[in-house]
Amino acid sequence: MALLLTFATGAAAQIVSIGGPLRHGEARPPLWVKLGPSSTASSAPPYTPAQVRHAYGFDTLSGTGAGTTIAIVDAYGSRTLQSDFNLFCSTFGLPSQTIQVVNAQGKPGPNSGWAEETSLDVQWAHAIAPGAKILLVVAKTASLNNCSFGDYSG
């Protein structure tokens, strides 16, 4: 009810964590949302891959990551990863690829917060190095022990 009142009264925007509670020994996605009158999709366009590459200085490098693999470890994965990735690529004119997903500990259950984080991690790694192959290693839970994969060699 408080969120509805914030919108209705025009109070200052609030920044709220949607990544879930902190739990000892577990990772969590760092997801935050700004709630308030200026939180509409039309208030600011998203950053483009070119803007992000420039902000971090990657546009000064001649390579695209071709011939390399970026390995990403995330908990739970995303059931819509490939379709989200394809939409991201088509929206920003990036080459698409099939993301290799390895469920090294068996198939995890769904987790919407981690699904969003996983999609973002894969999309922006690809935006920075569009020629690199993406390997997503999915941990069955957010336990730091499960996410370490010290023994995973692919």
Secondary structure, 3 states (H helix, E strand, C coil): CHHHHHHHHCCCCEEEECCCCCCCCECCCCCEEEECCCCCHHHCCCCCHHHHHHHCCHHHCCCCCCCCEEEEEEECCCCCHHHHHHHHHHHHCCCCCCCEEECCCCCCCCCHHHHHHHHHHHHHHHHHCCCCEEEEEEECCCEHHHHHCCCCCC
